[in-house]
Amino acid sequence: MLFQVEMKVNLPSDMPESQATEIKATEKAYSQELQRYGKWRHLWRVAGSYANVSIFDVKDNTELQDIISRLPLFPYMEISVKPLCRHPSSIRDDDS
């Protein structure tokens, strides 16, 4: 199943820079691992904000919840999820 996931990060202003740097590095490593495994298919930054729009390819809602809740930045995120399905006019074979 494909899901569009929008994530906006809101780190506390009083979070020490060293802690923020560590969390971001751990997040980057985890997200890149998920991309290599094909679970996190697309990742786009939203210009002008600390946010992204991503496409996940997972078995079901439960797997998506598990992946998202393991993100190191999860406690600091506003997240919206939209399930996607193949459009009948799409010419791509890999978008299901």
C-alpha positions as a printed Julia matrix, in Angstrom:
96×3 Matrix{Float64}:
  0.0    0.0     0.0
  1.17   3.49   -0.79
  0.76   6.37    1.64
  1.52  10.05    1.34
  2.9   11.23    4.65
  3.47  14.88    5.47
  5.75  15.56    8.41
  6.44  18.91   10.0
  9.14  19.0    12.67
  8.86  21.32   15.69
 11.93  20.94   17.87
 11.69  22.68   21.24
 13.53  26.0    21.22
 15.28  25.04   24.47
 16.6   21.72   23.12
 20.42  21.72   23.31
 22.02  21.9    19.86
 24.07  18.77   20.54
 20.9   16.78   21.28
 19.18  18.11   18.15
 22.22  17.22   16.04
 22.3   13.69   17.42
 18.57  13.12   16.84
 18.82  14.43   13.27
 21.79  12.16   12.49
 19.95   9.11   13.85
 16.84  10.1    11.89
 18.85  10.45    8.68
 20.42   7.0     9.07
 17.03   5.38    9.79
 15.3    7.12    6.87
 18.07   6.15    4.46
 17.85   2.52    5.61
 14.1    2.54    4.95
 14.74   4.06    1.51
 17.26   1.33    0.66
 14.68  -1.33    1.64
 12.04   0.31   -0.56
  9.71   1.22    2.31
 10.33   4.98    2.04
 10.01   5.4    -1.73
 10.15   9.18   -2.06
 11.27  11.99    0.21
 10.87  15.68   -0.64
 11.68  18.68    1.5
  9.04  21.4     1.69
 10.83  24.62    0.76
 10.92  27.22    3.49
 10.02  24.96    6.39
 11.36  22.05    8.41
  8.94  19.65    6.77
  8.75  16.92    4.16
  6.33  15.09    1.94
  7.07  11.4     1.6
  5.67   8.32   -0.09
  5.8    5.06    1.84
  5.25   1.62    0.33
  4.21  -0.7     3.15
  2.08  -3.8     3.74
 -0.64  -2.03    5.73
 -1.55   0.74    8.19
  0.08  -1.12   11.05
  3.45  -1.31    9.31
  3.29   2.39    8.48
  2.46   3.25   12.1
  5.37   1.12   13.3
  7.82   2.81   10.92
  6.66   6.34   11.66
  6.55   5.86   15.44
 10.17   4.68   15.37
 11.39   7.91   13.78
 13.67   9.64   16.29
 11.95  12.96   15.5
  8.46  11.45   15.9
  7.78  13.08   19.3
  8.38  16.49   17.68
  6.32  16.01   14.52
  2.93  16.98   13.21
  2.01  14.19   10.79
 -0.76  13.71    8.28
 -1.29  10.49    6.35
 -3.25   9.88    3.15
 -3.66   6.41    1.62
 -3.02   6.36   -2.12
 -4.2    4.09   -4.91
 -3.23   3.74   -8.52
 -4.86   6.2   -10.9
 -6.41   4.48  -13.93
 -4.77   7.0   -16.29
 -1.25   6.46  -14.95
  1.26   5.17  -17.48
  3.7    3.97  -14.81
  3.86   0.32  -13.83
  5.55   0.87  -10.47
  3.01   3.15   -8.8
  0.69   0.58   -7.3
